[in-house]
Every structure is written in structure tokens, then in C-alpha cells.
């Protein structure tokens, strides 16, 4: 009887493992590739910062990035810097971010970026955290984001 139960459990596991593997593959979303992801530290007294990254769509279908999630913040928004009449203004992007099949969207300083509001803990350069992007048709993707100093590193002395 023991051998029969062990055999049945082994057969059940063989059928269950491919299902678990397929679920894990779809959760990691191989079709969306994130690179150069980082969050800036905040100036003293501030509770808002920005995240930057590149996201490439290798899914074969266009989709829209609908939201971002982070354990650091209860409110994340997509923002865009716009230049008008010699003035740079930051505006919230409503309706999500288009991500065409085969294309890459770059979130960068002075352009498209993700704003994180209401951060109640210090961000330490060199540490990392998780971000998650959700889309309407291409699934979701979670990834590590490096925390980088807002203050640029000083230039080393140059000798002539």
C-alpha cells in the first residue's frame, strides 16, 4: 500500500511540475525586458523622488503600461517633462504609457519618469528595492531597482 501511495504522489508531481513552471514563466514575463532601472535618493526633508528605466517589448503585441507599484510608496504616477515657451514643466501622464511591439520606452531624467510620493523612509544609495509594472495586454513584470545618489559623484582631479 505504501508503494502505491508513493507512486501515485510521484506521478501527480510529474504532472504538476510543468504547470508550476509555466506559471512561473508567465509571472516573470519574458517578453518585457527591463534595463538600467534606478531610483534617486531624496533631498533632506522631501518625501518624493523619481524612478528611471528602459522597458523593451518583445511580446509581439502592443500594450499599455497602466500602473507601477512599489513597497516604498502608496502613490506612483507616470510623469513627463514638457518644454514650452522656454520653460520646462512636469505633467502627469494619464491613460498609461504606450509600449508598441518591438519597441523600447525610456524613462529618463528630463523626460518620461515614474514619480514616487509619500516615501516615509530614507533611501540609501547602493541599496535596491522592487518595482512592478502592470500592462493591459502584456502582463506584469517585477524587477530590482538600484537606489542611486541624487548628488553626482565628484570628479577626480585631472592632471595635465
Secondary structure, 3 states (H helix, E strand, C coil): CHHHHHHHHHHHHHHHHHHHHHHHHHHHCCCEEEEEEEEECCCCCCCCEEEEEEEEECCCCCEEEEEEEECCECEEEEEEEEEECCEEEEEECCCCEEECCCCEEEECCCCCEEEEECCCCCCCCCCEEEEEEEECCCCEEEEEEEEECCCCCCCCCCCC
